Amino acid sequence: MNRRIGGALVYDSRTALPDPYMALGNGYCYKFTSASYPTGGNWNDKADYVQM
């Protein structure tokens, strides 16, 4: 049996503030325009870097 292990974290890098992040599971497709952002709105155009 093969298992997919891992995922990614997507960060919004902000100066002098905590960096919000979203955890992405392995093997799924995400639509950033419908993913809710912690302070309101969505993740569209807010992702600065991805950590795998």
Protein Blocks (a to p, Z undefined) as FASTA:
>chain_A
ZZdedddddddddehiacddddddehiacdfklmccfkgpjfehkafbdcZZ
